[in-house]
């Protein structure tokens, strides 16, 4: 390959073709490819490579702390969990096309975050753009945005994600200004984008940290209208119990 061709391939960002040029020619000679078959093979390989790179980039942008996948979830340890419903939602991914939400409610350690993460990763692999954020991190970002008057920019950034995963809802109390921003976020995503939520509190307890009965009622009304709720309240914690060596004195 001459330098001019290398420069052209780099300009066209055909990195796979540049790296595999000699291998493609050798394969074509060995298999006696026609010109059409060689071109088809090269295009298919370049497409596969770009798809893989784009998938990797989407995963990086999602900021997922731990890459849990559904195949490793221990369903046998959670017999009260509706496995059939979860697999149906996962396999069809219809909730993404219908812009519906998925909400996991259950005790700490029962696997809510792992399941929701696996759904987010699946959405990314299907080509959707997604993001993970803990509820306390989201509220902290809202708080900072109020200080420098960047609320609209922050809201716009979270509204852009096709699939937004808000983890551990309810672990902190929220100030009135941040409650309003949180409500605005979910209100504007309503029936337009999918949101994944996990919480260790039932809906009836959300008022305890949102501290606004009117907005809480309005929020729950929208969520109940357009969400699949996975009830894990009867599930057990999957975390190993503390031993005398690991527990605090």
Buried (B, 14 or more C-beta within 10 A) or exposed (E): EEEEEEEEBEEEEBBBBBEBBEEBEEBBEEEEBEEEEBEEBBEEBBEEBBEEEEBEEBBEEBEBEEEBEBEEBEEEEBEEBEEEEBEEBBEEBEBBEEBBBBBBBBBEBBBBBBBBBBBBBBBBEBEBBBBBBBBBBBBEBBBEBBEEEBBEEBBEEBBEBBBBBBBBBBBBEBBEEBBBBBBBBBEEBBEEBBBBBBBBBEBEEBBEBBEBEEBBEBBBEBBEEBBBBBBBEEBBEEEEEEEEEEEEE
